[in-house]
Amino acid sequence: MEVLKIATAGSVDDGKSTLIGRLLYDTKSLTEDKLEAIEKTSRQKGYDYLDFSLATDGLVAEREQGITIDVAHIYFSTPKKSYIIADTPGHVEYTRNMVTGASTSQAAIILIDARKGVVEQTNRHFFINNLLRIKEVIIAINKMDLVGFSQERFNAIKADFQALMAKRDYAEQKITFIPISALNGDNVVTKSKNIPWYAGVTILEHLEHLDLAAVSNSGTPRFPVQYVIRPKTQDFHDFRGFAGKVYGGELHVGDEVVVLPSMTKSRIKAIYFHNKKYSTAPRRSSVTLTLSDELNLSRGDMLVRAGDLPAMDKEVTATVSWMDAHSLVTGKKYKVQHGVHKVWAKVDAIIHKIHPDYSGIEENVSALQMNDIAKVRLRFNKPIFYDRFKEHRTNGSFIILDSSTNNTAGVGFID
């Protein structure tokens, strides 16, 4: 069954957790004990409705304050698809959490409170979706019940957001506007009778009809070698397999491939998944490949199709989202994890800091603080094999590790 990953975003109290809880409730994805707990807590709080945000806010502080702090991943299924929803925080100080939640998503839902309209944080959420090249974005204009299900209010917010869309640099993005009331379920799973002027689909209907191949940033196939398999058994005495995950497109038996960094060539002899052979290794499949020639590969090497080589360089310019309490400073050295490849990197220059509310850039910056986003030039101690992020999300991204703590200090998207 297809799995669609979705990131949610919205300002504080726009109703992200409530929307996800409503999706779970209306698709009958809540367990009985969870539903009983929601009903009990809602009564204790004196509500005359079910507080669906309780279905997702797992931290005690989240439940007490009624806000989302950390990224929660919620799983549910329908007969057509399986879904993983990243419920990300809306606060400015948790911008890094939204980057984390959206980094692996193929679609996004940005909520806007119908009473407040487009606010500064909406700009940030849209900027991050644009930065991460998410192709399918739903703008859910929530709490329509609190503005009398006004078509005029919906159209005004839509027009404001369309003005924001003119600032993006990712034209492939498809934007869909849906008026909803997450609390009451209007246009979430079932069509609302309160919004007769809206002729479109519900949020779930829209998600159900998305073509996963169309919303995925495919690119060309990349196969980073994670492990070399050499069984010491009589039956497989001469077996040499290379285990890893296929990113981008598909690989086929007979494909001519190039090994990086050695630039040696061979052909794919066989594709294994456990003890079965296949003729094709689909995108995102974990497989073992064997080659027609006896080549010396090791962890960190990469197999690519001949004619589809990535760039190889010791220097890149990337957009970096900083996530650590310790500042990123010019001249400091960090470990960079690019796929399964680890290299040392020096911060050559912070070219400029980017204001994610589309208000411009800031030059002459010598350090980045937590939640800052900036254009940075890095120099590695040895070449990496990379693609531009807009062409290949996996091979065009990396994480930055603080060598003293081994914490993930930042993420980068190669220009």
C-alpha positions in Angstrom: 0.0 0.0 0.0 1.2 3.5 -0.8 2.5 5.6 2.1 2.1 9.4 1.9 4.0 11.6 4.3 2.4 14.9 5.2 3.7 17.8 7.2 1.3 20.2 9.0 2.0 23.8 9.8 0.2 26.7 11.3 0.4 29.4 13.9 -0.5 28.9 17.5 -4.1 27.9 18.0 -4.8 27.6 14.3 -6.0 24.0 14.9 -3.3 21.6 13.6 -3.7 19.0 16.3 -7.4 19.3 16.2 -7.4 18.7 12.4 -5.3 15.6 12.8 -7.4 14.4 15.7 -10.5 14.9 13.5 -8.9 13.0 10.6 -8.2 10.1 13.0 -11.7 10.2 14.5 -13.6 10.4 11.2 -11.5 7.6 9.6 -12.1 5.4 12.7 -8.4 5.3 13.4 -8.6 6.0 17.1 -8.5 3.0 19.5 -11.4 2.7 22.0 -9.2 3.5 25.0 -7.8 6.6 23.3 -11.3 7.8 22.4 -12.5 7.2 26.0 -9.6 9.2 27.3 -10.4 12.1 25.0 -14.1 12.0 26.0 -13.1 11.9 29.7 -10.6 14.7 29.5 -12.9 16.9 27.5 -15.6 16.5 30.1 -13.2 17.2 32.9 -12.2 20.5 31.1 -15.9 21.4 30.9 -16.0 21.2 27.1 -19.3 20.4 25.3 -17.3 19.0 22.4 -14.5 16.4 22.0 -11.0 18.0 22.2 -9.4 16.2 19.3 -6.0 17.9 19.9 -5.6 15.4 22.8 -5.1 12.7 20.2 -1.8 14.1 19.1 -0.4 16.3 21.9 1.7 13.7 23.7 3.9 15.7 26.0 2.4 16.8 29.4 3.4 20.4 28.7 1.6 20.3 25.3 -1.6 19.0 26.9 -1.4 21.6 29.8 -0.6 24.6 27.6 -2.7 23.5 24.6 0.2 23.9 22.2 2.5 21.7 20.1 6.2 21.7 21.2 7.8 18.7 19.6 7.3 16.9 16.3 4.8 14.1 16.6 4.4 11.5 13.9 0.8 10.1 13.6 0.0 7.0 11.5 -3.4 6.1 10.0 -4.7 4.2 7.0 -7.7 4.1 4.7 -8.5 1.4 2.1 -6.5 3.5 -0.5 -3.4 4.7 1.3 -1.4 4.7 4.5 -0.5 8.1 6.0 2.3 9.5 8.2 1.5 13.0 9.5 4.2 15.1 11.1 2.5 17.4 13.5 5.0 20.3 13.8 5.0 23.3 16.2 3.8 26.7 15.1 5.9 28.9 17.4 8.8 30.9 15.9 11.3 29.4 18.4 10.5 25.9 17.1 11.1 26.7 13.4 13.8 24.0 13.4 11.2 21.4 14.4 9.1 22.3 11.3 12.2 21.9 9.1 12.7 18.4 10.6 9.1 17.4 10.2 8.8 18.6 6.6 12.2 17.3 5.4 10.8 13.9 4.4 7.3 14.9 3.5 5.7 14.8 0.0 2.7 17.0 0.9 1.9 19.7 3.4 -1.1 21.2 5.1 -0.8 24.8 6.2 -3.6 26.0 8.4 -4.8 29.6 8.6 -7.3 30.9 11.2 -10.2 32.4 9.2 -10.4 35.2 11.8 -6.8 36.2 11.6 -5.9 35.5 8.0 -2.4 35.4 6.7 0.0 36.3 9.5 3.8 36.6 9.8 4.2 32.9 10.8 2.2 31.9 7.7 5.0 33.4 5.6 7.6 31.3 7.5 5.6 28.1 7.0 5.2 28.7 3.3 8.9 29.6 3.0 10.0 26.3 4.6 7.7 24.3 2.3 9.1 26.2 -0.6 12.7 25.7 0.6 12.1 21.9 1.1 10.5 21.6 -2.4 7.3 20.1 -1.2 5.2 19.8 -4.4 1.7 19.5 -2.9 0.5 22.1 -0.4 -3.1 22.4 1.0 -4.0 25.7 2.5 -6.7 24.8 5.0 -8.6 27.9 6.0 -9.8 26.7 9.4 -12.5 27.9 11.9 -14.9 28.9 9.1 -17.7 28.4 11.6 -16.4 31.4 13.5 -16.8 33.7 10.5 -20.2 32.4 9.6 -18.8 30.3 6.7 -18.3 33.5 4.8 -17.3 33.1 1.2 -16.0 36.7 1.1 -13.7 36.0 4.0 -12.4 32.8 2.4 -11.7 34.7 -0.9 -9.9 37.5 0.9 -7.5 35.2 2.7 -7.0 33.3 -0.6 -6.1 36.5 -2.4 -3.6 37.5 0.4 -1.9 34.1 0.2 -1.7 34.2 -3.6 0.2 37.5 -3.2 2.6 35.5 -1.0 2.9 32.8 -3.6 4.4 35.3 -6.0 7.5 35.5 -3.9 8.3 31.8 -4.1 11.0 30.3 -6.4 9.5 26.8 -6.8 7.0 27.0 -9.6 6.2 23.2 -9.6 4.4 23.6 -6.3 0.6 23.0 -6.5 -1.5 25.0 -4.0 -5.1 23.9 -3.1 -7.4 26.1 -0.9 -10.0 24.3 1.2 -12.4 26.0 3.7 -12.8 23.8 6.8 -13.9 23.6 10.5 -11.6 21.0 12.1 -13.5 21.1 15.3 -16.8 20.3 13.7 -15.5 18.2 10.8 -16.6 20.4 7.9 -14.7 19.5 4.7 -12.1 17.4 6.6 -13.3 13.9 5.8 -16.9 14.5 4.8 -18.3 17.3 2.6 -19.7 20.2 4.6 -23.4 21.2 4.2 -22.5 24.6 5.8 -20.4 25.7 2.8 -22.6 25.2 -0.3 -20.5 27.7 -2.2 -17.5 25.5 -2.1 -17.5 23.0 -5.0 -14.1 21.3 -4.3 -13.1 18.2 -2.4 -12.5 17.6 1.3 -9.0 17.3 2.7 -9.0 13.5 2.9 -10.5 13.3 -0.7 -7.7 15.4 -2.0 -5.0 13.3 -0.2 -6.6 10.1 -1.4 -6.4 11.2 -5.0 -2.7 12.3 -4.9 -0.4 10.4 -7.2 2.6 9.5 -5.0 4.9 9.3 -8.0 3.9 12.8 -9.1 4.4 14.4 -5.7 7.8 12.8 -5.0 11.0 14.5 -6.0 12.4 11.6 -7.9 15.6 12.6 -9.6 18.0 10.1 -11.0 18.9 6.8 -9.1 21.6 7.0 -6.4 22.7 3.9 -4.5 25.0 4.7 -1.5 26.6 1.5 -0.3 25.9 0.9 3.3 27.4 -2.6 3.7 29.4 -5.1 1.8 28.1 -8.7 2.1 30.6 -11.5 2.0 29.0 -14.7 3.4 31.6 -17.2 4.6 29.5 -20.3 3.6 30.2 -23.1 1.1 27.1 -22.2 -1.0 28.0 -18.5 -1.3 31.8 -18.7 -1.1 32.3 -16.2 -4.0 29.3 -14.0 -3.3 30.0 -10.2 -3.0 26.9 -8.1 -2.6 26.5 -4.4 -1.9 23.6 -3.5 0.4 21.9 -0.1 0.5 18.8 1.9 -0.4 17.8 3.2 -3.8 17.1 6.9 -3.9 15.7 8.8 -6.9 14.7 6.5 -9.7 14.8 2.8 -10.4 17.8 0.5 -11.0 17.5 -2.6 -13.3 19.5 -5.7 -14.0 21.8 -5.0 -16.9 22.1 -1.2 -16.1 25.6 0.1 -16.7 26.8 1.8 -13.5 29.7 3.9 -12.4 31.3 3.5 -8.9 32.1 6.7 -7.1 34.7 7.9 -6.3 36.9 5.4 -8.3 34.9 6.1 -11.5 35.2 2.3 -12.4 32.4 0.9 -14.5 30.4 -2.4 -14.4 26.8 -3.7 -14.9 24.2 -4.8 -12.4 24.3 -8.5 -12.4 21.5 -9.3 -9.9 19.2 -7.6 -7.5 18.3 -9.4 -4.2 15.7 -8.7 -1.5 16.4 -11.3 1.2 16.7 -14.6 -0.7 14.7 -13.6 -3.8 15.9 -12.1 -7.1 14.2 -9.2 -8.9 14.8 -7.5 -12.2 14.1 -4.0 -10.9 15.0 -2.2 -7.7 12.2 0.5 -7.2 12.8 3.9 -5.7 13.3 3.8 -1.9 13.7 0.0 -1.8 16.4 -1.6 0.4 18.2 -4.2 -1.7 21.5 -6.0 -2.3 23.2 -5.6 -5.7 25.8 -7.7 -7.3 28.0 -6.5 -10.2 29.3 -8.3 -13.3 32.9 -7.4 -12.4 35.0 -8.0 -9.3 35.3 -4.4 -8.0 36.5 -3.2 -4.6 33.7 -1.2 -3.0 33.2 -0.1 0.6 30.7 1.7 2.8 30.3 5.3 1.6 30.9 4.5 -2.1 28.0 5.2 -4.5 26.7 3.4 -7.5 25.1 5.6 -10.2 23.8 4.9 -13.6 26.3 5.7 -16.4 25.5 9.0 -18.0 23.7 10.3 -14.8 26.7 11.3 -12.7 26.3 13.7 -9.8 28.7 16.6 -9.1 31.9 15.9 -7.2 33.6 18.7 -5.3 35.3 19.6 -2.0 33.3 22.9 -1.7 29.5 23.5 -1.8 27.2 26.4 -1.2 24.1 25.4 0.7 21.1 26.8 2.6 21.6 25.8 6.2 18.9 25.7 8.9 20.7 25.9 12.3 19.3 23.8 15.2 21.8 23.9 18.0 22.1 26.1 21.0 25.8 26.6 20.2 26.3 29.1 17.4 27.6 28.2 13.9 30.6 30.4 13.4 32.8 31.1 10.4 36.0 29.1 10.5 34.7 26.3 12.8 35.0 22.7 11.7 32.1 20.2 11.9 31.3 16.7 10.8 28.9 16.4 7.9 26.8 13.3 7.2 25.9 13.2 3.5 23.9 9.9 3.1 26.2 7.2 4.6 29.3 9.3 3.9 30.9 11.3 6.7 33.4 14.1 6.0 34.9 17.0 7.9 33.8 20.4 6.9 35.0 23.9 7.6 32.6 26.9 7.5 34.3 29.0 4.8 31.7 31.8 4.9 28.2 32.8 5.9 27.2 34.5 2.7 24.0 36.0 4.1 21.2 35.2 6.6 17.7 34.6 5.1 14.6 36.0 6.8 12.1 33.2 6.4 9.2 35.7 6.5 10.2 36.9 3.0 11.4 40.2 4.4 14.8 39.9 2.8 18.4 38.9 3.7 21.0 40.1 6.1 24.6 40.4 5.1 27.9 40.6 7.1 26.9 37.8 9.5 29.6 36.0 11.3 27.5 33.5 13.3 24.1 31.7 13.2 21.9 31.2 16.2 19.3 28.5 16.8 16.4 28.6 14.2 18.5 30.9 11.8 18.5 30.0 8.1 21.4 31.2 6.0 23.3 30.7 2.8 26.7 29.1 3.8 29.8 28.0 1.9 31.4 24.8 3.2 34.8 23.3 2.4 35.3 19.5 2.9 38.4 17.5 3.6 37.6 15.3 0.7 35.1 15.4 -2.2 31.4 14.4 -1.9 29.2 13.2 -4.7 26.1 15.4 -4.6 23.1 16.8 -6.6 21.4 20.1 -6.2 18.6 19.8 -3.6 16.0 21.0 -6.1 16.9 18.1 -8.4 17.4 15.4 -5.8 16.2 15.8 -2.2 18.1 13.0 -0.7 21.5 13.4 -2.4 21.2 17.2 -2.2 20.9 17.4 1.6 23.1 16.7 4.6 23.2 17.0 8.3 25.8 18.9 10.3 27.1 17.2 13.5 28.8 18.9 16.4 31.9 16.8 16.9 32.2 17.5 20.6 28.6 16.4 21.4 27.7 14.4 18.3 24.4 16.3 18.3 22.7 17.2 15.1 23.5 20.9 14.9 22.0 21.8 11.6 20.7 20.6 8.2 21.8 21.8 4.7 20.3 21.9 1.3 22.8 22.1 -1.5 22.3 24.9 -4.1 
